[in-house]
Amino acid sequence: AYSSIAHMGWMTAILAYNPTMTLLNLVLYILMTTTTFMLFMYNSSTTTLSLSHSWNKTPLITASILAMMLSLGGLPPLTGFIPKWMIIQELTKNDSIIMPMLMAITALLNLYFYMRLAYSTSLTMFPSTNNMKIKWQFTSTKKMPCLAPMIIISTLALPLAPMLSVLN
């Protein structure tokens, strides 16, 4: 809920200046959250405790969850940074200086939320078989063929940013 409220604030701030950018922000946010929830479903993670044990089952999926959390937070090399960067550019182009500055500061709080989630669930710990029985040896029965391209687009679409400037 906090993530949706924060991203809705970014969309609302730019809506008056550039509605197309609002739509771009919405599409990227839906893509990133859909990918995150697909990763949670693939991992069968329903609580932070089950998420903290996921290193043992699927370390690559867990690393992808960490990358998705950082992308949702808007860390600069990842896809989640694109809309924030473009919105700040558009607001400063329209002679609004205070608003983008406050939004950038609050984006740091949002990034802190995702980093805290990543560290509190032990997403950054190395796999060990101590806290869980050897579940990582079993193959998953869940088939999600579109998950790999969604992870790539949701985290690594920053090089596409120059092509998105056509929308401005």
Secondary structure, 3 states (H helix, E strand, C coil): CHHHHHHHHHHHHHHCCCHHHHHHHHHHHHHHHHHHHHHHHHHCCCCHHHHHCHHHHCHHHHHHHHHHHHHHHCCCCCCCHHHHHHHHHHHHHCCCCHHHHHHHHHHHHHHHHHHHHHHHCCCCCCCCCCCCCCHHHCCCCCCCCCHHHHHHHHHHCHHHHHHHHHHC
